[in-house]
């Protein structure tokens, strides 16, 4: 799903004629970073959270 949304955003940003290629890439990279960070936090896939959960359930050495 993120791949489809990312493609739509990419097309929208690319269609803004006042942006250079570099500016478009910077915008798309920042959007990707923010969305990835959001999903990592929501899905608790980040290393810190997983480790904390494992420690609290005594499943971490």
Helices and strands as residue ranges (DSSP letters): H 2-14, H 21-42, H 47-56
